[in-house]
Amino acid sequence: MIAWALLAAGSLVIVTSALGAVLAKDFYRKLHWLTPVTTIGGPLIGLALAVTNGWSLTTAIVLLTVALLAVTAPVLTAAVGRVGAQRDGIVGEE
């Protein structure tokens, strides 16, 4: 039951973020909607898989992947946003 709740919550975050990204008008708002997918949705689904599978090597690999996603995705999103801002002339190339 816990795994299903985690899976449902993660799926809800991802679907909501996808709808927000589709409805957003500009690049920066679309980029903003990506962050919850990688920092909330992905980890919730990874935890659901871990709860379902129990402790094994597969679970460790899933949790490692989810941890790397949660840690690196915000940094990559910020980098993409900065490149977009440079392209649009909002910030200088430093």
N, C-alpha and C positions, 0 to 999 in steps of 0.2 A: 504494500500500500504506500509506503514511503517513497519507493522508486517511482511509482505512478504519479504521485504528487510533485516530485521533483521534475519529472519529465513534462508534466502538464505546465508547470510554472515556467520552465525553460522554453518550451514551445510557445507559450503565450507571449513571453518577452520577445522572442524572435519574430513571430508573426506581427506583433504590434510595431516593432521597429521597422519591419519591411513595409508595412502600410504607411508609416510615417515618412519613410524615405521616398516612397512612390509619390506621396502627396506634397512633399516639400518642393519649394520652388527653385531654390538656388543650391549651388554646390556645397556651401558650408553647412546648410541645414541638413542636407542629405548625409554629409559626412558625420554630423552630430548624431544622427539616428543609427549609425553603424556601431558606435561604442557600446551600447547595452547588449548587443548581440555577442560581442567578444568578451565582455567583462561580467555579464550576468547570465545570459542565455546558455552559452557554451559550458560554463562551469556547472550550471544546474543540470544540464543533460549529462555531462560527464559524471557528476555525482550519482545521478540515477543509474547510469551504467555500472558504476562501482558498487552500488547497493545491490543491484540485480545479480552481478557476477560473483560477489564475494571477493575475498582477498586472494589474488593470484598475480602472476606476471602480467597477464592481460590488463588487469585492473591498474597495476602500477604504471603501465605504459599509457593507459587512458588518462590517469591522473597527472602524469608528467606532461602529456600533451596539453591538457586543459590548463595546467599551471603556466606553461610557456605561453599559451594563447592569452591568458588573462594578464600576464605581466608585459608581454611585448606589444600587444595590439594597441593600447592607448598611446604608446610612444610612436608607433607607426602611423596612427591616425593623426597625431600632432604633426608629424613630419609631412604627411600628405597635405594637411591643411596649410602648413607653411609654404610648401611649393605652390599650392593654389593661390595663396595670398601674394607671393612673389610674381606669379604669372599675371595676376590681376592688377599689379602695381600698388597693392595695399601696404606692403612692407618692401624694404630694399633688400638687395642681395648682399648679405653680410658674410 
